[in-house]
Amino acid sequence: MAFAVLKQFRLIYGSVKQHFREIEQSCGVSGSQLWLLHEIARTPGVGVSELAGRLSIHQSTCSQLVDKLETRGLVNKRRKPEDQRRVGLQLSDGARDVLQAAPGPAEGILPEALQGLSEEELLHLQAGLASVIGQLKTRDERSVDKPLADL
């Protein structure tokens, strides 16, 4: 039975990696960068802190992703008129082209699949995964705040 479950993990991991490869090939950005662009498109002017919360990643990780997108000319930072200390994010015209070329879902296939589960199914899955994690002899706790595409 353990090998059957291992194969399920392999299927999930391989499917997620394949999806990220397709994203990169079709639109030239990573899966995590695509999700950021999608969220900025949904809420122009969003700040880095809120964006990090939406993606469930660490704020410094989000800042690094935003900086890469800004360097590529896909995102612009603008000071908010009501509070000059805060920066809001806007998409460039090039980012809109990237979003149109990208295969969906923007947040990735695993978050989409998890959102399709019932609360009861998620609770069972969470408990089962907590048991698996409890058996791990080595854990990378830092990875919990990184996007899957960047692991």
C-alpha positions in Angstrom: 0.0 0.0 0.0 2.9 2.4 0.8 4.1 2.1 -2.8 0.6 2.8 -4.2 0.6 6.1 -2.2 4.1 6.9 -3.3 3.0 6.6 -6.9 0.2 9.0 -6.1 2.7 11.5 -4.8 4.8 11.0 -8.0 1.8 11.6 -10.2 0.9 14.8 -8.4 4.5 16.1 -8.4 5.1 15.1 -12.0 1.8 16.7 -13.1 2.6 19.9 -11.3 6.1 20.1 -12.8 4.7 19.4 -16.3 2.2 22.3 -15.9 5.0 24.6 -14.8 7.0 23.6 -17.9 4.0 24.3 -20.1 3.6 27.7 -18.6 7.3 28.6 -19.1 7.2 27.4 -22.7 4.0 29.2 -23.7 4.5 32.5 -22.0 8.1 32.8 -20.8 7.5 33.3 -17.1 7.6 30.8 -14.1 4.4 29.5 -12.6 4.8 31.7 -9.5 5.4 34.8 -11.7 2.2 34.0 -13.7 0.2 33.7 -10.5 1.5 37.1 -9.3 0.6 38.7 -12.7 -2.9 37.2 -12.5 -3.4 38.5 -9.0 -2.1 42.0 -9.9 -4.5 42.0 -12.9 -7.4 41.1 -10.6 -6.5 44.0 -8.2 -4.5 46.7 -9.8 -2.6 48.7 -7.1 -2.3 45.7 -4.8 0.7 45.8 -2.4 3.4 43.2 -1.9 2.1 42.3 1.6 -1.4 41.6 0.4 -0.1 39.7 -2.7 2.1 37.5 -0.5 -0.9 36.7 1.6 -3.0 35.7 -1.4 -0.3 33.3 -2.7 0.5 32.1 0.9 4.2 32.9 0.5 6.6 34.8 2.6 6.7 38.6 1.9 10.4 38.6 1.0 9.8 35.8 -1.5 7.0 37.8 -3.0 9.2 40.9 -3.2 11.9 39.0 -5.1 9.3 37.7 -7.6 7.9 41.2 -8.1 11.5 42.6 -8.6 12.1 40.0 -11.3 8.9 41.0 -13.0 9.7 44.7 -12.8 13.2 44.0 -14.2 11.5 42.3 -17.2 9.2 45.2 -17.7 6.1 43.3 -16.8 5.2 45.1 -13.6 5.3 48.8 -12.5 5.5 50.0 -9.0 3.7 53.2 -8.1 3.5 55.1 -4.9 -0.1 55.2 -3.6 -1.4 58.8 -3.6 -3.1 58.4 -0.2 0.1 57.0 1.4 3.4 57.7 -0.3 5.2 55.1 1.9 3.1 52.3 0.2 3.7 51.0 -3.2 1.0 49.6 -5.5 1.6 47.2 -8.4 0.4 47.6 -12.0 0.7 45.5 -15.0 2.5 46.7 -18.1 1.0 46.1 -21.6 3.5 43.3 -22.1 2.2 41.5 -19.0 -1.3 41.4 -20.5 0.2 39.6 -23.5 1.8 37.1 -21.2 -1.5 36.5 -19.4 -3.3 35.9 -22.7 -0.6 33.4 -23.8 -0.6 31.4 -20.6 -2.3 28.1 -20.0 -4.7 28.0 -17.1 -5.2 27.9 -14.2 -3.0 30.8 -13.3 -2.7 29.7 -9.7 -1.5 26.2 -10.8 -3.2 22.9 -11.1 -2.6 21.7 -7.5 -4.3 24.8 -5.8 -7.1 24.5 -8.2 -7.6 20.8 -7.4 -7.5 21.4 -3.7 -10.1 24.2 -4.0 -12.3 21.6 -5.7 -12.3 19.4 -2.6 -14.9 19.6 0.2 -14.0 20.9 3.6 -14.3 17.3 5.0 -11.9 16.0 2.3 -9.4 18.7 3.0 -9.5 18.0 6.7 -8.8 14.3 6.0 -6.1 15.1 3.6 -4.5 17.6 6.0 -4.5 15.0 8.8 -3.0 12.3 6.6 -0.3 14.6 5.3 0.5 15.7 8.8 1.1 12.1 9.7 3.4 11.7 6.7 5.3 14.8 7.7 5.6 13.5 11.2 7.4 10.4 9.8 10.0 12.5 7.9 13.5 12.3 9.3 14.5 15.5 7.5 12.2 18.5 7.0 12.7 21.7 5.1 10.5 24.1 7.1 11.6 27.0 4.9 9.9 25.5 1.9 6.4 26.1 3.3 6.5 29.8 2.4 7.8 29.3 -1.2 5.8 28.8 -4.3 5.7 25.2 -5.7 7.1 26.5 -9.0 10.2 27.6 -7.1 10.9 24.4 -5.2 
